Every structure is written in structure tokens, then in C-alpha cells.
Amino acid sequence: TATVQESAPAPTTADYRALDAAHHLHPFSDMGALNRAGSRVIVKADGVYLWDSDGNRIIDGMAGLWCVNVGYGRQELAQAAYRQLRELPYYNTFFKTTHPPVIALSARLAALTPAPFKHFFYCNSGSEGNDTALRIVYRYWAAQGKASKKYVIARKNGYHGSTIAGATLGGMDSMHEQMPSKVEHIVHIDQPYFFGEAPAQLSPEAFGLERARQLEAKILELGPDNVAAFVAEPFQGAGGVIFPPSTYWPEIERICRRYDVLLVADEVIGGFGRTGKWFSHQHFGFEPDLLTLAKGLTSGYVPMGAVAVHERVAAPIVENGEFNHGHTYSGHPVAAAVAVANLTLLRDEGIVERVEHDTGPYFQSSLREAFGHHPRIGEVAGAGLVAGIQLAQSPRERTRFANGSDIALACRDRAFNGNLIMRASGDRLILSPPLVVSHAEIDEIVDKAKHAIDATLRQFGLL
Ligand code: PMP
């Protein structure tokens, strides 16, 4: 059998595939089908481009999994990791110790997040971040003497990760089906997905209010004294880049305040510049109590997640004895050092401001030019450098294809074969490139996306 060793001659793509099929279980994959087809082996990356083991150059329209915000190949991050690995590769902060990188990162996050966020708890991923957010929420209500507040409300077609709590919080049927038991006291309301779910006569504004008021109805059904928190992505990412109507978030915020329910914004995708604001709740203009962070925190160079805690939540916890929660790698020094270097690049190179004022508007207008009057595209949703492209049988009537997700997957695969990474979610196609993408690279992404979508629609006899 083939082996892959550093000193041996360069393995071929076939060698890699054989070993991968023999020993590697991929996330979110049909392993049988994948092993028969063979994975593409990604061997290096620079800027917004990836290279596979056959030498093909691929433009990454997804920034990995929405995470490589500063783009690939930044030496500053490699240097920060190397220096920290030599100085102090590991130490924990459990038992009366701390270390310079985690201190620097916390101070930096306090400066970058909105003013009320002054405390940060660290973990290794977005999923753990949401688990941690729930632990903090329960701790807060215990400190307030309101332990009866234990229900958490989330949304159908939301995504909050793949741990048991993360997957329970998420409203993905495909994940729930594979979980015989779930975390208790987590319930779901409908999503603010205007194109897909609004009745014909309702305006987006009225629909946004209607969906937000499902939260109020659910709180009243459970009893306000029993509801701890509402957890949601400011815009749904994995669910299809669904941007809620303008009326949605102000109404959600009003309801949370009225019934004394904590508001957790899952900023795992939206954080660190994706919409052109540092955090996507700022794009929508509301004030959450907790922020779940990951992905862009380190631009994916090393794993790290965090929860930002509003002072009104942090203060009672700080003065309420021991919090029995933490991970071996909470605040890992190498991850923290890389995060600081990454945040320095985002800040000092004006990357987020460029997304807001230059590349974001250019990306959005290019997509709307390409798809705005397209006979089979129902909407282009998004802001900054994230977009969802809705396939539609009839854009005007908002009717969808029965086999829309098959068409979207075929679009995705065709784009992939044409060396563009684009993602499919249901009957929507998703783009979320690195935040350093140039105008020329945006042109390449939009051209390739249009070509793949049109060719696929023709293949299905729909164009
Ligand atoms: N929340 C959101 C909004 C996400 O998009 C994701 C991952 N795509 C997660 C949580 C989970 O993060 P992780 O995969 O790092 O556990």
C-alpha cells in the first residue's frame, strides 16, 4: 500500500486519495460516495488562491469555511506562532496563572468589540463557544437568584455547531435526525426567511415583525420566568446567507429586554469584518448580551473560539464564586498570539473599512449586476463580503424548484470543476471570500459563479 512520508518522493494524487479513503473520516460527508469519487487534495494557498495536488489553482470564494479573513500566507501570523511556540508553547489559566498572549488578546478584544464587552472566555471552536455561552447564561441567572430561567430559544435553520449542545441549538433537521438525544430546554421558532417562507401578500417589514413576534409568543407560552436566552446568528450563514427584514432585529431586541431574556448573538461567521462592520450585530444595529466568536478571530490559522460577555452579565458572575467550566486549551498561548497578530492586520491594514466602503459594495453590486435580473435567480442577499444567491423557478412569484437543492449542488460542483469554491445550502449558493479579495479577484469569482450557475441551469433545461 502507498505511504506518505516527508522524505519519500512526492506522493501522487492517487497515493493521497488511497490513504485518505482508507483512514480518514471526513466531516459532513457521505464517506462511501466520497471515497469512490476521491477528494481533491489541497496542498498550499496564498492570498485568495488554493492549489491542489495536480497543480490546479482554485479561487477560494468561501475563505475556507468563512474563516480566512486575512487571506492565506500571511507571514506575520506564522511568525507570531513560531515566536510563541519557542517562548511558551502551552500553559493553562485554570489555577491562579495567566500568560502574556491571553492578556494581550483580551485587552485587544475589549478595544475592538463595542464598549460594554469587557470580558472574554476562551475555547477552541464556534461550537464550544455556544456551549460556553449557555454555561455563562445559566451561571448569570443563578447569580441573579432566577434559576428557573432555563429555557433557551433558537431558530429553525440556524447553525450553531456540531457538539451536542451546538447541534441542538441549531435548527437543522438533517442533524437532529441523527441525534437520538438532545440537550434539554432548547426550543425553536421559525426563521426570518422572507423569500422562502413569507406568504404572497406580506411585505418584508410585516414578515420580519411576524417572525420576531414568534419569540414573544414562545416566551409567553413557556413563561418569562422560565426563559434564559434567545440565541441567533445576526444573519444565518450555513442556512443560506439569509438576511432578515429590517424590522426583525429591533423587535427581537425589544422582546428580549421586555421579558428579561438574554440575547446571544452567534458572530462566528459575522464577526471580524464579514459584513463591513467589525461585528455583524453592528450592521443590524442591536446590542446583544453575549457574542460567540471563532473563525475570523484567528483567520482560521489555528483553532480558537471565544465568548464576549457584556458587563451587565459579566459583573454578577465575577462576584459569584467559582465557575466550573473550561477547556485544557482555553486561551491557548499560541492561538492567542496568532489571534493578536491577526487582529493587528485587520486593524492596521484597514481591512474591515475596505470591506465596508470599497470591496463590499463592489462585490454586492457586481453580484446584483450579474444576477439581479436573471430569470432563475430570486434574490441576492448579503452585505460586505458575504452573499446568498437564491435559485427560483419564478423570481417574481417567489416559487422554488422542487429539486432546488440538487440544482444548487450541481452548480457548486460545476464551479469546483472550474476552480471556484462556492457553497450550496438548500437552493441557495453562497459566497464569502477572504476579506483581502481585490476587485479583479471579485470579477473572477462573479464570472465563474455566473458561468457555473448558467451552465448548470442549461444542463437542467431551465435556461
Ligand atoms: N456558529 C456558526 C454561526 C457557525 O457558522 C459555525 C460553523 N460554521 C459554528 C457556530 C460552529 O463553529 P465550529 O465549526 O468552529 O465549531
Residues whose N, C-alpha, C, O or C-beta is under 5 A from the ligand:
A	BS01	PMP	S125 G126 S127 E128 Y159 H160 G161 S162 E233 G237 D266 V268 I269 A294
